[in-house]
Amino acid sequence: MHNSEFKAQIQEVLKNLISETWEMNLSTTDPAIKRLSSNEYDTIRVNRKEKDKLIAEVLKPIQQCIIRDYGEHTASFMLSNRIMQQIAFQGLSELPKYRQTMLRQYADELKIVSPLGA
């Protein structure tokens, strides 16, 4: 920062960014991320509850079956917490077919009627 050449580079970048903000009509006073309305917040909260319920009532029992049959290491590979979150938000369609088949078989075994896209 004490180098005048570096200082000039920073000032040029800053000047370009400021001109871009004017071209894009961005506010200098409004926050970049708007606060959610209470309806938007309620919708997000309800969706989150549904996802958590799916994980607790469907995916966790299936994970326990995988642990029972194949062990904890396989369960953490086949149905980790991250994968459960992915399933809760995106469904099974993004998973490989063998995982989809296995999850549906365990859901049938547990007599779980689930929104897994059977």
N, C-alpha and C positions, 0 to 999 in steps of 0.2 A: 504494500500500500504506500510505502514511502518512495517507491520508484515512480518517477513522473510518467514514464511510458505506460506502466500498468494502470496508473491512475487515469490516464487518458482513455485507455481501453474500457475501463469500468464506466466512465462518464459517457462514452459512446453507446455502450450497451444500455445504460439507463435512459439515455435520450431516445433510443429506438423503441424501448419498451413503453415509454410515456407516449410517444407518437402512436404506437399501436393501440394503446388504451383509448386514445381520442378517436381513432378511426373506428374502433369497435363500439363506441358510445358506452364505455364502461364507466360506472359511477366511481368517483373517488371517495364518496362518503358511505354508500350502501355496503353492507357486508357481502363478501363474495358468495357465501353460503347462506341462503335465506332460511329463516326459522320455519319449521313445519307448522302448519295450522293444526288445530286440535283434532280435526277430522283425519288429516293425514297421519298424525301421530297415533290416533286410535286404530286406524287401519293397519299400520305397521305393527302395533302391539298385538292385535288380533292374529295377524298372519304369523307372527313370531310364536304365539301360544300354540297355534295349530302345528307348526313345524316341531316345536318342542314335544307336543303330545305324540306326534307321529314317531319321533325318535324314541320316546320313553315306552310307548305301548306296542310298537311294531319292531323297530330296528334293534333296540337293546335286547329283547327276548331272542331275536334271531342271532344276535352276536353271542349270546350265552350258549345257544345250540352249537354254533361253530366252535366255541371254546370246548364244549363237551365232546364234540366229535373229532376235532382236529388239533386242539390246543390253542393256547393264548397267542402264540406268535402268528399262527395262520389267521386267527380272528383279527388281529391288529393289521394284517395285510389285506384281508378280504373286506373287512368292515370296520375300518378305523373311525374315530370321531370325525375326522375331516370328510371321509366318504359318506358317513351318515348325514352330515350337514349338506353335502352335495346332493344326496338323494332327496332330502327334505325340501330343498329349493328347486331342483331340476327334475326330479323323478329318476326312473331307472334308465331312461333312454341313452344317457351318456356312458353308462357302464358297459363293459364287455359282456357279450351274450352269456358266457359261462357264469358270471356273477349274477346276472339277472335270473338265470335258471335256478341257481342255488338259492337265492333269496326267496324266490317264489315257492320252491320246494319246502323250505323251512317254514314259510308262512302257512302253507297247506298243512304241514305237520302240526303246527301250533294252533291250527284252526283260526288264524287271524284273518279277518276280513279287512283288507287294507287298500289304501289308494295307491298301491305300488304299480298300478297299471297292468294288472294281471290279464 
